[in-house]
Amino acid sequence: MTTSSTRPRNVYFGLLLVSVATLVLVTEEVQDVLSAKVAAAIAVTIAFGKARFVVLDFMELRHAARVRTFFDTWLVVMCLGCVALILR
């Protein structure tokens, strides 16, 4: 198996694991420890992280330096804006 086909598969399984981990945020045990706003902020941050992997690995932007820099900057600004709106 070549490296080019291994990375997308690993990213895919990583995204599945992170999706399952995000579901833990809605359990009663976590809700007892974290407030709903903090849990939502964590979930949004994880979602933006997942979006980064999807765009870089499945839309083939990992090696496009200028587009990647623009996208990373946009993603960080949007994520911080969403988290700020959730936590206010």
PDB file of N, CA, C and O in Angstrom, chain B, residues numbered from 101:
ATOM      1  N   MET B 101       0.846  -1.166   0.000  1.00  0.00           N
ATOM      2  CA  MET B 101       0.000   0.000   0.000  1.00  0.00           C
ATOM      3  C   MET B 101       0.891   1.228   0.000  1.00  0.00           C
ATOM      4  O   MET B 101       1.861   1.284   0.756  1.00  0.00           O
ATOM      5  N   THR B 102       0.582   2.208  -0.831  1.00  0.00           N
ATOM      6  CA  THR B 102       1.417   3.393  -0.943  1.00  0.00           C
ATOM      7  C   THR B 102       1.029   4.424   0.104  1.00  0.00           C
ATOM      8  O   THR B 102      -0.046   4.361   0.702  1.00  0.00           O
ATOM      9  N   THR B 103       1.923   5.367   0.307  1.00  0.00           N
ATOM     10  CA  THR B 103       1.673   6.424   1.285  1.00  0.00           C
ATOM     11  C   THR B 103       0.513   7.305   0.870  1.00  0.00           C
ATOM     12  O   THR B 103      -0.240   7.779   1.720  1.00  0.00           O
ATOM     13  N   SER B 104       0.357   7.531  -0.440  1.00  0.00           N
ATOM     14  CA  SER B 104      -0.707   8.416  -0.903  1.00  0.00           C
ATOM     15  C   SER B 104      -2.097   7.862  -0.589  1.00  0.00           C
ATOM     16  O   SER B 104      -3.036   8.637  -0.410  1.00  0.00           O
ATOM     17  N   SER B 105      -2.244   6.561  -0.519  1.00  0.00           N
ATOM     18  CA  SER B 105      -3.555   6.008  -0.191  1.00  0.00           C
ATOM     19  C   SER B 105      -3.706   5.757   1.311  1.00  0.00           C
ATOM     20  O   SER B 105      -4.822   5.572   1.796  1.00  0.00           O
ATOM     21  N   THR B 106      -2.602   5.751   2.042  1.00  0.00           N
ATOM     22  CA  THR B 106      -2.668   5.512   3.481  1.00  0.00           C
ATOM     23  C   THR B 106      -3.122   6.756   4.226  1.00  0.00           C
ATOM     24  O   THR B 106      -3.917   6.655   5.160  1.00  0.00           O
ATOM     25  N   ARG B 107      -2.637   7.917   3.837  1.00  0.00           N
ATOM     26  CA  ARG B 107      -2.980   9.139   4.553  1.00  0.00           C
ATOM     27  C   ARG B 107      -4.485   9.429   4.555  1.00  0.00           C
ATOM     28  O   ARG B 107      -5.047   9.649   5.628  1.00  0.00           O
ATOM     29  N   PRO B 108      -5.158   9.438   3.402  1.00  0.00           N
ATOM     30  CA  PRO B 108      -6.610   9.699   3.444  1.00  0.00           C
ATOM     31  C   PRO B 108      -7.374   8.696   4.307  1.00  0.00           C
ATOM     32  O   PRO B 108      -8.322   9.060   5.003  1.00  0.00           O
ATOM     33  N   ARG B 109      -6.954   7.438   4.256  1.00  0.00           N
ATOM     34  CA  ARG B 109      -7.624   6.435   5.082  1.00  0.00           C
ATOM     35  C   ARG B 109      -7.419   6.735   6.560  1.00  0.00           C
ATOM     36  O   ARG B 109      -8.361   6.650   7.348  1.00  0.00           O
ATOM     37  N   ASN B 110      -6.201   7.082   6.940  1.00  0.00           N
ATOM     38  CA  ASN B 110      -5.919   7.408   8.338  1.00  0.00           C
ATOM     39  C   ASN B 110      -6.675   8.653   8.781  1.00  0.00           C
ATOM     40  O   ASN B 110      -7.202   8.701   9.892  1.00  0.00           O
ATOM     41  N   VAL B 111      -6.729   9.658   7.912  1.00  0.00           N
ATOM     42  CA  VAL B 111      -7.475  10.874   8.242  1.00  0.00           C
ATOM     43  C   VAL B 111      -8.952  10.552   8.391  1.00  0.00           C
ATOM     44  O   VAL B 111      -9.607  11.059   9.301  1.00  0.00           O
ATOM     45  N   TYR B 112      -9.477   9.724   7.519  1.00  0.00           N
ATOM     46  CA  TYR B 112     -10.889   9.346   7.592  1.00  0.00           C
ATOM     47  C   TYR B 112     -11.204   8.666   8.926  1.00  0.00           C
ATOM     48  O   TYR B 112     -12.183   9.015   9.585  1.00  0.00           O
ATOM     49  N   PHE B 113     -10.381   7.704   9.320  1.00  0.00           N
ATOM     50  CA  PHE B 113     -10.624   7.016  10.587  1.00  0.00           C
ATOM     51  C   PHE B 113     -10.405   7.959  11.771  1.00  0.00           C
ATOM     52  O   PHE B 113     -11.095   7.846  12.785  1.00  0.00           O
ATOM     53  N   GLY B 114      -9.466   8.876  11.654  1.00  0.00           N
ATOM     54  CA  GLY B 114      -9.272   9.882  12.693  1.00  0.00           C
ATOM     55  C   GLY B 114     -10.497  10.775  12.837  1.00  0.00           C
ATOM     56  O   GLY B 114     -10.908  11.105  13.950  1.00  0.00           O
ATOM     57  N   LEU B 115     -11.077  11.165  11.703  1.00  0.00           N
ATOM     58  CA  LEU B 115     -12.294  11.978  11.740  1.00  0.00           C
ATOM     59  C   LEU B 115     -13.455  11.214  12.371  1.00  0.00           C
ATOM     60  O   LEU B 115     -14.256  11.791  13.107  1.00  0.00           O
ATOM     61  N   LEU B 116     -13.542   9.927  12.084  1.00  0.00           N
ATOM     62  CA  LEU B 116     -14.583   9.114  12.716  1.00  0.00           C
ATOM     63  C   LEU B 116     -14.402   9.061  14.232  1.00  0.00           C
ATOM     64  O   LEU B 116     -15.371   9.196  14.979  1.00  0.00           O
ATOM     65  N   LEU B 117     -13.172   8.866  14.681  1.00  0.00           N
ATOM     66  CA  LEU B 117     -12.900   8.820  16.121  1.00  0.00           C
ATOM     67  C   LEU B 117     -13.208  10.156  16.793  1.00  0.00           C
ATOM     68  O   LEU B 117     -13.783  10.190  17.881  1.00  0.00           O
ATOM     69  N   VAL B 118     -12.828  11.242  16.150  1.00  0.00           N
ATOM     70  CA  VAL B 118     -13.098  12.559  16.733  1.00  0.00           C
ATOM     71  C   VAL B 118     -14.601  12.824  16.758  1.00  0.00           C
ATOM     72  O   VAL B 118     -15.100  13.452  17.692  1.00  0.00           O
ATOM     73  N   SER B 119     -15.327  12.356  15.748  1.00  0.00           N
ATOM     74  CA  SER B 119     -16.790  12.519  15.748  1.00  0.00           C
ATOM     75  C   SER B 119     -17.424  11.781  16.918  1.00  0.00           C
ATOM     76  O   SER B 119     -18.332  12.298  17.570  1.00  0.00           O
ATOM     77  N   VAL B 120     -16.946  10.580  17.179  1.00  0.00           N
ATOM     78  CA  VAL B 120     -17.463   9.821  18.320  1.00  0.00           C
ATOM     79  C   VAL B 120     -17.078  10.516  19.627  1.00  0.00           C
ATOM     80  O   VAL B 120     -17.883  10.583  20.556  1.00  0.00           O
ATOM     81  N   ALA B 121     -15.862  11.028  19.699  1.00  0.00           N
ATOM     82  CA  ALA B 121     -15.433  11.735  20.902  1.00  0.00           C
ATOM     83  C   ALA B 121     -16.277  12.986  21.137  1.00  0.00           C
ATOM     84  O   ALA B 121     -16.537  13.351  22.284  1.00  0.00           O
ATOM     85  N   THR B 122     -16.702  13.639  20.071  1.00  0.00           N
ATOM     86  CA  THR B 122     -17.550  14.817  20.213  1.00  0.00           C
ATOM     87  C   THR B 122     -18.899  14.451  20.815  1.00  0.00           C
ATOM     88  O   THR B 122     -19.490  15.247  21.544  1.00  0.00           O
ATOM     89  N   LEU B 123     -19.385  13.264  20.519  1.00  0.00           N
ATOM     90  CA  LEU B 123     -20.653  12.817  21.092  1.00  0.00           C
ATOM     91  C   LEU B 123     -20.580  12.678  22.617  1.00  0.00           C
ATOM     92  O   LEU B 123     -21.600  12.744  23.303  1.00  0.00           O
ATOM     93  N   VAL B 124     -19.385  12.489  23.126  1.00  0.00           N
ATOM     94  CA  VAL B 124     -19.206  12.381  24.572  1.00  0.00           C
ATOM     95  C   VAL B 124     -19.603  13.689  25.263  1.00  0.00           C
ATOM     96  O   VAL B 124     -19.995  13.686  26.430  1.00  0.00           O
ATOM     97  N   LEU B 125     -19.499  14.802  24.539  1.00  0.00           N
ATOM     98  CA  LEU B 125     -19.827  16.106  25.128  1.00  0.00           C
ATOM     99  C   LEU B 125     -21.290  16.221  25.543  1.00  0.00           C
ATOM    100  O   LEU B 125     -21.630  17.088  26.347  1.00  0.00           O
ATOM    101  N   VAL B 126     -22.156  15.373  25.017  1.00  0.00           N
ATOM    102  CA  VAL B 126     -23.572  15.465  25.364  1.00  0.00           C
ATOM    103  C   VAL B 126     -23.979  14.475  26.446  1.00  0.00           C
ATOM    104  O   VAL B 126     -25.158  14.398  26.793  1.00  0.00           O
ATOM    105  N   THR B 127     -23.038  13.723  26.983  1.00  0.00           N
ATOM    106  CA  THR B 127     -23.380  12.784  28.043  1.00  0.00           C
ATOM    107  C   THR B 127     -23.610  13.520  29.355  1.00  0.00           C
ATOM    108  O   THR B 127     -23.117  14.631  29.550  1.00  0.00           O
ATOM    109  N   GLU B 128     -24.348  12.904  30.236  1.00  0.00           N
ATOM    110  CA  GLU B 128     -24.672  13.528  31.517  1.00  0.00           C
ATOM    111  C   GLU B 128     -23.436  13.784  32.358  1.00  0.00           C
ATOM    112  O   GLU B 128     -23.359  14.802  33.047  1.00  0.00           O
ATOM    113  N   GLU B 129     -22.470  12.881  32.314  1.00  0.00           N
ATOM    114  CA  GLU B 129     -21.267  13.037  33.128  1.00  0.00           C
ATOM    115  C   GLU B 129     -20.494  14.290  32.729  1.00  0.00           C
ATOM    116  O   GLU B 129     -20.009  15.029  33.586  1.00  0.00           O
ATOM    117  N   VAL B 130     -20.385  14.521  31.438  1.00  0.00           N
ATOM    118  CA  VAL B 130     -19.677  15.707  30.964  1.00  0.00           C
ATOM    119  C   VAL B 130     -20.498  16.957  31.242  1.00  0.00           C
ATOM    120  O   VAL B 130     -19.944  17.998  31.596  1.00  0.00           O
ATOM    121  N   GLN B 131     -21.806  16.864  31.086  1.00  0.00           N
ATOM    122  CA  GLN B 131     -22.667  18.019  31.351  1.00  0.00           C
ATOM    123  C   GLN B 131     -22.626  18.435  32.816  1.00  0.00           C
ATOM    124  O   GLN B 131     -22.860  19.600  33.139  1.00  0.00           O
ATOM    125  N   ASP B 132     -22.328  17.481  33.711  1.00  0.00           N
ATOM    126  CA  ASP B 132     -22.175  17.830  35.120  1.00  0.00           C
ATOM    127  C   ASP B 132     -20.904  18.631  35.362  1.00  0.00           C
ATOM    128  O   ASP B 132     -20.860  19.463  36.267  1.00  0.00           O
ATOM    129  N   VAL B 133     -19.875  18.389  34.567  1.00  0.00           N
ATOM    130  CA  VAL B 133     -18.581  19.046  34.745  1.00  0.00           C
ATOM    131  C   VAL B 133     -18.511  20.356  33.959  1.00  0.00           C
ATOM    132  O   VAL B 133     -18.035  21.366  34.479  1.00  0.00           O
ATOM    133  N   LEU B 134     -18.977  20.342  32.722  1.00  0.00           N
ATOM    134  CA  LEU B 134     -18.898  21.514  31.850  1.00  0.00           C
ATOM    135  C   LEU B 134     -20.266  22.161  31.694  1.00  0.00           C
ATOM    136  O   LEU B 134     -21.297  21.490  31.728  1.00  0.00           O
ATOM    137  N   SER B 135     -20.254  23.461  31.525  1.00  0.00           N
ATOM    138  CA  SER B 135     -21.522  24.127  31.216  1.00  0.00           C
ATOM    139  C   SER B 135     -21.862  23.870  29.748  1.00  0.00           C
ATOM    140  O   SER B 135     -21.016  23.428  28.972  1.00  0.00           O
ATOM    141  N   ALA B 136     -23.086  24.147  29.389  1.00  0.00           N
ATOM    142  CA  ALA B 136     -23.524  23.914  28.011  1.00  0.00           C
ATOM    143  C   ALA B 136     -22.751  24.800  27.039  1.00  0.00           C
ATOM    144  O   ALA B 136     -22.436  24.369  25.930  1.00  0.00           O
ATOM    145  N   LYS B 137     -22.443  26.027  27.441  1.00  0.00           N
ATOM    146  CA  LYS B 137     -21.699  26.936  26.564  1.00  0.00           C
ATOM    147  C   LYS B 137     -20.282  26.432  26.309  1.00  0.00           C
ATOM    148  O   LYS B 137     -19.795  26.487  25.180  1.00  0.00           O
ATOM    149  N   VAL B 138     -19.633  25.948  27.340  1.00  0.00           N
ATOM    150  CA  VAL B 138     -18.263  25.445  27.176  1.00  0.00           C
ATOM    151  C   VAL B 138     -18.264  24.191  26.313  1.00  0.00           C
ATOM    152  O   VAL B 138     -17.397  24.034  25.453  1.00  0.00           O
ATOM    153  N   ALA B 139     -19.213  23.305  26.526  1.00  0.00           N
ATOM    154  CA  ALA B 139     -19.307  22.095  25.704  1.00  0.00           C
ATOM    155  C   ALA B 139     -19.567  22.454  24.245  1.00  0.00           C
ATOM    156  O   ALA B 139     -18.996  21.839  23.344  1.00  0.00           O
ATOM    157  N   ALA B 140     -20.420  23.437  24.007  1.00  0.00           N
ATOM    158  CA  ALA B 140     -20.697  23.876  22.631  1.00  0.00           C
ATOM    159  C   ALA B 140     -19.457  24.502  22.003  1.00  0.00           C
ATOM    160  O   ALA B 140     -19.179  24.276  20.825  1.00  0.00           O
ATOM    161  N   ALA B 141     -18.714  25.283  22.776  1.00  0.00           N
ATOM    162  CA  ALA B 141     -17.486  25.892  22.253  1.00  0.00           C
ATOM    163  C   ALA B 141     -16.455  24.826  21.890  1.00  0.00           C
ATOM    164  O   ALA B 141     -15.768  24.946  20.875  1.00  0.00           O
ATOM    165  N   ILE B 142     -16.346  23.800  22.704  1.00  0.00           N
ATOM    166  CA  ILE B 142     -15.422  22.703  22.401  1.00  0.00           C
ATOM    167  C   ILE B 142     -15.873  21.970  21.144  1.00  0.00           C
ATOM    168  O   ILE B 142     -15.049  21.630  20.295  1.00  0.00           O
ATOM    169  N   ALA B 143     -17.168  21.727  21.021  1.00  0.00           N
ATOM    170  CA  ALA B 143     -17.692  21.032  19.844  1.00  0.00           C
ATOM    171  C   ALA B 143     -17.455  21.842  18.569  1.00  0.00           C
ATOM    172  O   ALA B 143     -17.118  21.275  17.530  1.00  0.00           O
ATOM    173  N   VAL B 144     -17.626  23.147  18.641  1.00  0.00           N
ATOM    174  CA  VAL B 144     -17.388  24.002  17.471  1.00  0.00           C
ATOM    175  C   VAL B 144     -15.916  23.999  17.094  1.00  0.00           C
ATOM    176  O   VAL B 144     -15.578  23.945  15.911  1.00  0.00           O
ATOM    177  N   THR B 145     -15.046  24.056  18.079  1.00  0.00           N
ATOM    178  CA  THR B 145     -13.608  24.021  17.805  1.00  0.00           C
ATOM    179  C   THR B 145     -13.214  22.704  17.146  1.00  0.00           C
ATOM    180  O   THR B 145     -12.426  22.688  16.200  1.00  0.00           O
ATOM    181  N   ILE B 146     -13.758  21.614  17.640  1.00  0.00           N
ATOM    182  CA  ILE B 146     -13.487  20.308  17.027  1.00  0.00           C
ATOM    183  C   ILE B 146     -14.028  20.273  15.598  1.00  0.00           C
ATOM    184  O   ILE B 146     -13.377  19.729  14.705  1.00  0.00           O
ATOM    185  N   ALA B 147     -15.206  20.845  15.375  1.00  0.00           N
ATOM    186  CA  ALA B 147     -15.786  20.854  14.034  1.00  0.00           C
ATOM    187  C   ALA B 147     -14.913  21.633  13.052  1.00  0.00           C
ATOM    188  O   ALA B 147     -14.734  21.207  11.911  1.00  0.00           O
ATOM    189  N   PHE B 148     -14.372  22.761  13.485  1.00  0.00           N
ATOM    190  CA  PHE B 148     -13.486  23.520  12.604  1.00  0.00           C
ATOM    191  C   PHE B 148     -12.192  22.759  12.340  1.00  0.00           C
ATOM    192  O   PHE B 148     -11.647  22.830  11.238  1.00  0.00           O
ATOM    193  N   GLY B 149     -11.697  22.035  13.332  1.00  0.00           N
ATOM    194  CA  GLY B 149     -10.517  21.206  13.123  1.00  0.00           C
ATOM    195  C   GLY B 149     -10.779  20.102  12.113  1.00  0.00           C
ATOM    196  O   GLY B 149      -9.937  19.799  11.268  1.00  0.00           O
ATOM    197  N   LYS B 150     -11.967  19.504  12.214  1.00  0.00           N
ATOM    198  CA  LYS B 150     -12.346  18.470  11.254  1.00  0.00           C
ATOM    199  C   LYS B 150     -12.485  19.059   9.854  1.00  0.00           C
ATOM    200  O   LYS B 150     -12.092  18.425   8.874  1.00  0.00           O
ATOM    201  N   ALA B 151     -13.033  20.253   9.753  1.00  0.00           N
ATOM    202  CA  ALA B 151     -13.175  20.907   8.449  1.00  0.00           C
ATOM    203  C   ALA B 151     -11.809  21.142   7.813  1.00  0.00           C
ATOM    204  O   ALA B 151     -11.655  21.011   6.598  1.00  0.00           O
ATOM    205  N   ARG B 152     -10.825  21.488   8.626  1.00  0.00           N
ATOM    206  CA  ARG B 152      -9.472  21.705   8.101  1.00  0.00           C
ATOM    207  C   ARG B 152      -8.927  20.426   7.489  1.00  0.00           C
ATOM    208  O   ARG B 152      -8.368  20.454   6.393  1.00  0.00           O
ATOM    209  N   PHE B 153      -9.082  19.308   8.181  1.00  0.00           N
ATOM    210  CA  PHE B 153      -8.586  18.050   7.638  1.00  0.00           C
ATOM    211  C   PHE B 153      -9.336  17.658   6.367  1.00  0.00           C
ATOM    212  O   PHE B 153      -8.728  17.158   5.421  1.00  0.00           O
ATOM    213  N   VAL B 154     -10.627  17.877   6.337  1.00  0.00           N
ATOM    214  CA  VAL B 154     -11.401  17.532   5.141  1.00  0.00           C
ATOM    215  C   VAL B 154     -10.928  18.354   3.953  1.00  0.00           C
ATOM    216  O   VAL B 154     -10.707  17.814   2.869  1.00  0.00           O
ATOM    217  N   VAL B 155     -10.772  19.650   4.151  1.00  0.00           N
ATOM    218  CA  VAL B 155     -10.355  20.509   3.038  1.00  0.00           C
ATOM    219  C   VAL B 155      -8.936  20.181   2.591  1.00  0.00           C
ATOM    220  O   VAL B 155      -8.672  20.091   1.392  1.00  0.00           O
ATOM    221  N   LEU B 156      -8.025  20.001   3.535  1.00  0.00           N
ATOM    222  CA  LEU B 156      -6.632  19.758   3.147  1.00  0.00           C
ATOM    223  C   LEU B 156      -6.419  18.383   2.535  1.00  0.00           C
ATOM    224  O   LEU B 156      -5.643  18.245   1.589  1.00  0.00           O
ATOM    225  N   ASP B 157      -7.085  17.373   3.051  1.00  0.00           N
ATOM    226  CA  ASP B 157      -6.806  16.017   2.588  1.00  0.00           C
ATOM    227  C   ASP B 157      -7.759  15.508   1.519  1.00  0.00           C
ATOM    228  O   ASP B 157      -7.344  14.746   0.645  1.00  0.00           O
ATOM    229  N   PHE B 158      -9.010  15.902   1.564  1.00  0.00           N
ATOM    230  CA  PHE B 158      -9.961  15.356   0.602  1.00  0.00           C
ATOM    231  C   PHE B 158     -10.280  16.324  -0.526  1.00  0.00           C
ATOM    232  O   PHE B 158     -10.883  15.929  -1.524  1.00  0.00           O
ATOM    233  N   MET B 159      -9.886  17.584  -0.385  1.00  0.00           N
ATOM    234  CA  MET B 159     -10.034  18.543  -1.476  1.00  0.00           C
ATOM    235  C   MET B 159      -8.675  18.888  -2.077  1.00  0.00           C
ATOM    236  O   MET B 159      -8.558  19.803  -2.891  1.00  0.00           O
ATOM    237  N   GLU B 160      -7.643  18.136  -1.660  1.00  0.00           N
ATOM    238  CA  GLU B 160      -6.309  18.214  -2.251  1.00  0.00           C
ATOM    239  C   GLU B 160      -5.666  19.601  -2.129  1.00  0.00           C
ATOM    240  O   GLU B 160      -4.977  20.035  -3.052  1.00  0.00           O
ATOM    241  N   LEU B 161      -5.874  20.298  -1.018  1.00  0.00           N
ATOM    242  CA  LEU B 161      -5.251  21.610  -0.830  1.00  0.00           C
ATOM    243  C   LEU B 161      -4.016  21.557   0.058  1.00  0.00           C
ATOM    244  O   LEU B 161      -3.447  22.603   0.371  1.00  0.00           O
ATOM    245  N   ARG B 162      -3.595  20.395   0.466  1.00  0.00           N
ATOM    246  CA  ARG B 162      -2.442  20.281   1.363  1.00  0.00           C
ATOM    247  C   ARG B 162      -1.179  20.862   0.738  1.00  0.00           C
ATOM    248  O   ARG B 162      -0.344  21.410   1.458  1.00  0.00           O
ATOM    249  N   HIS B 163      -1.015  20.760  -0.569  1.00  0.00           N
ATOM    250  CA  HIS B 163       0.222  21.207  -1.205  1.00  0.00           C
ATOM    251  C   HIS B 163       0.067  22.551  -1.919  1.00  0.00           C
ATOM    252  O   HIS B 163       1.007  22.998  -2.577  1.00  0.00           O
ATOM    253  N   ALA B 164      -1.070  23.193  -1.809  1.00  0.00           N
ATOM    254  CA  ALA B 164      -1.278  24.518  -2.406  1.00  0.00           C
ATOM    255  C   ALA B 164      -1.014  25.569  -1.329  1.00  0.00           C
ATOM    256  O   ALA B 164      -1.902  25.896  -0.543  1.00  0.00           O
ATOM    257  N   ALA B 165       0.201  26.089  -1.300  1.00  0.00           N
ATOM    258  CA  ALA B 165       0.671  26.921  -0.184  1.00  0.00           C
ATOM    259  C   ALA B 165      -0.161  28.191   0.006  1.00  0.00           C
ATOM    260  O   ALA B 165      -0.579  28.481   1.127  1.00  0.00           O
ATOM    261  N   ARG B 166      -0.408  28.949  -1.054  1.00  0.00           N
ATOM    262  CA  ARG B 166      -1.140  30.217  -0.907  1.00  0.00           C
ATOM    263  C   ARG B 166      -2.584  29.992  -0.472  1.00  0.00           C
ATOM    264  O   ARG B 166      -3.086  30.674   0.421  1.00  0.00           O
ATOM    265  N   VAL B 167      -3.235  29.047  -1.100  1.00  0.00           N
ATOM    266  CA  VAL B 167      -4.626  28.764  -0.754  1.00  0.00           C
ATOM    267  C   VAL B 167      -4.704  28.211   0.660  1.00  0.00           C
ATOM    268  O   VAL B 167      -5.631  28.526   1.406  1.00  0.00           O
ATOM    269  N   ARG B 168      -3.741  27.397   1.022  1.00  0.00           N
ATOM    270  CA  ARG B 168      -3.729  26.815   2.361  1.00  0.00           C
ATOM    271  C   ARG B 168      -3.555  27.896   3.429  1.00  0.00           C
ATOM    272  O   ARG B 168      -4.226  27.864   4.461  1.00  0.00           O
ATOM    273  N   THR B 169      -2.664  28.841   3.185  1.00  0.00           N
ATOM    274  CA  THR B 169      -2.469  29.935   4.142  1.00  0.00           C
ATOM    275  C   THR B 169      -3.740  30.765   4.286  1.00  0.00           C
ATOM    276  O   THR B 169      -4.143  31.096   5.401  1.00  0.00           O
ATOM    277  N   PHE B 170      -4.367  31.098   3.174  1.00  0.00           N
ATOM    278  CA  PHE B 170      -5.621  31.855   3.215  1.00  0.00           C
ATOM    279  C   PHE B 170      -6.694  31.075   3.963  1.00  0.00           C
ATOM    280  O   PHE B 170      -7.387  31.625   4.819  1.00  0.00           O
ATOM    281  N   PHE B 171      -6.829  29.792   3.637  1.00  0.00           N
ATOM    282  CA  PHE B 171      -7.860  28.976   4.274  1.00  0.00           C
ATOM    283  C   PHE B 171      -7.613  28.830   5.771  1.00  0.00           C
ATOM    284  O   PHE B 171      -8.549  28.941   6.563  1.00  0.00           O
ATOM    285  N   ASP B 172      -6.369  28.584   6.169  1.00  0.00           N
ATOM    286  CA  ASP B 172      -6.060  28.450   7.595  1.00  0.00           C
ATOM    287  C   ASP B 172      -6.379  29.736   8.350  1.00  0.00           C
ATOM    288  O   ASP B 172      -6.938  29.695   9.446  1.00  0.00           O
ATOM    289  N   THR B 173      -6.027  30.866   7.768  1.00  0.00           N
ATOM    290  CA  THR B 173      -6.327  32.155   8.401  1.00  0.00           C
ATOM    291  C   THR B 173      -7.831  32.364   8.525  1.00  0.00           C
ATOM    292  O   THR B 173      -8.325  32.755   9.582  1.00  0.00           O
ATOM    293  N   TRP B 174      -8.552  32.103   7.443  1.00  0.00           N
ATOM    294  CA  TRP B 174     -10.003  32.258   7.460  1.00  0.00           C
ATOM    295  C   TRP B 174     -10.633  31.331   8.494  1.00  0.00           C
ATOM    296  O   TRP B 174     -11.540  31.732   9.223  1.00  0.00           O
ATOM    297  N   LEU B 175     -10.154  30.104   8.555  1.00  0.00           N
ATOM    298  CA  LEU B 175     -10.707  29.117   9.477  1.00  0.00           C
ATOM    299  C   LEU B 175     -10.499  29.535  10.929  1.00  0.00           C
ATOM    300  O   LEU B 175     -11.411  29.406  11.747  1.00  0.00           O
ATOM    301  N   VAL B 176      -9.309  30.033  11.255  1.00  0.00           N
ATOM    302  CA  VAL B 176      -9.023  30.474  12.632  1.00  0.00           C
ATOM    303  C   VAL B 176      -9.908  31.659  12.998  1.00  0.00           C
ATOM    304  O   VAL B 176     -10.461  31.700  14.097  1.00  0.00           O
ATOM    305  N   VAL B 177     -10.047  32.620  12.095  1.00  0.00           N
ATOM    306  CA  VAL B 177     -10.877  33.796  12.378  1.00  0.00           C
ATOM    307  C   VAL B 177     -12.332  33.387  12.588  1.00  0.00           C
ATOM    308  O   VAL B 177     -12.978  33.852  13.528  1.00  0.00           O
ATOM    309  N   MET B 178     -12.847  32.527  11.728  1.00  0.00           N
ATOM    310  CA  MET B 178     -14.235  32.081  11.862  1.00  0.00           C
ATOM    311  C   MET B 178     -14.442  31.274  13.139  1.00  0.00           C
ATOM    312  O   MET B 178     -15.454  31.440  13.820  1.00  0.00           O
ATOM    313  N   CYS B 179     -13.501  30.409  13.464  1.00  0.00           N
ATOM    314  CA  CYS B 179     -13.613  29.596  14.673  1.00  0.00           C
ATOM    315  C   CYS B 179     -13.607  30.478  15.912  1.00  0.00           C
ATOM    316  O   CYS B 179     -14.433  30.298  16.807  1.00  0.00           O
ATOM    317  N   LEU B 180     -12.676  31.436  15.970  1.00  0.00           N
ATOM    318  CA  LEU B 180     -12.625  32.337  17.123  1.00  0.00           C
ATOM    319  C   LEU B 180     -13.904  33.173  17.222  1.00  0.00           C
ATOM    320  O   LEU B 180     -14.403  33.414  18.321  1.00  0.00           O
ATOM    321  N   GLY B 181     -14.430  33.613  16.085  1.00  0.00           N
ATOM    322  CA  GLY B 181     -15.679  34.364  16.097  1.00  0.00           C
ATOM    323  C   GLY B 181     -16.850  33.539  16.608  1.00  0.00           C
ATOM    324  O   GLY B 181     -17.660  34.026  17.397  1.00  0.00           O
ATOM    325  N   CYS B 182     -16.942  32.301  16.163  1.00  0.00           N
ATOM    326  CA  CYS B 182     -18.018  31.426  16.625  1.00  0.00           C
ATOM    327  C   CYS B 182     -17.898  31.120  18.120  1.00  0.00           C
ATOM    328  O   CYS B 182     -18.893  31.142  18.844  1.00  0.00           O
ATOM    329  N   VAL B 183     -16.693  30.838  18.569  1.00  0.00           N
ATOM    330  CA  VAL B 183     -16.485  30.549  19.993  1.00  0.00           C
ATOM    331  C   VAL B 183     -16.812  31.781  20.832  1.00  0.00           C
ATOM    332  O   VAL B 183     -17.416  31.665  21.898  1.00  0.00           O
ATOM    333  N   ALA B 184     -16.416  32.957  20.354  1.00  0.00           N
ATOM    334  CA  ALA B 184     -16.719  34.186  21.087  1.00  0.00           C
ATOM    335  C   ALA B 184     -18.226  34.411  21.186  1.00  0.00           C
ATOM    336  O   ALA B 184     -18.723  34.825  22.233  1.00  0.00           O
ATOM    337  N   LEU B 185     -18.947  34.145  20.114  1.00  0.00           N
ATOM    338  CA  LEU B 185     -20.402  34.311  20.136  1.00  0.00           C
ATOM    339  C   LEU B 185     -21.062  33.294  21.069  1.00  0.00           C
ATOM    340  O   LEU B 185     -22.049  33.603  21.737  1.00  0.00           O
ATOM    341  N   ILE B 186     -20.520  32.104  21.108  1.00  0.00           N
ATOM    342  CA  ILE B 186     -21.101  31.071  21.980  1.00  0.00           C
ATOM    343  C   ILE B 186     -20.862  31.409  23.447  1.00  0.00           C
ATOM    344  O   ILE B 186     -21.761  31.252  24.273  1.00  0.00           O
ATOM    345  N   LEU B 187     -19.662  31.872  23.776  1.00  0.00           N
ATOM    346  CA  LEU B 187     -19.297  32.093  25.176  1.00  0.00           C
ATOM    347  C   LEU B 187     -19.737  33.435  25.743  1.00  0.00           C
ATOM    348  O   LEU B 187     -19.601  33.662  26.945  1.00  0.00           O
ATOM    349  N   ARG B 188     -20.256  34.322  24.918  1.00  0.00           N
ATOM    350  CA  ARG B 188     -20.644  35.646  25.450  1.00  0.00           C
ATOM    351  C   ARG B 188     -21.865  35.581  26.315  1.00  0.00           C
ATOM    352  O   ARG B 188     -22.311  36.606  26.831  1.00  0.00           O
TER     353      ARG B 188
END
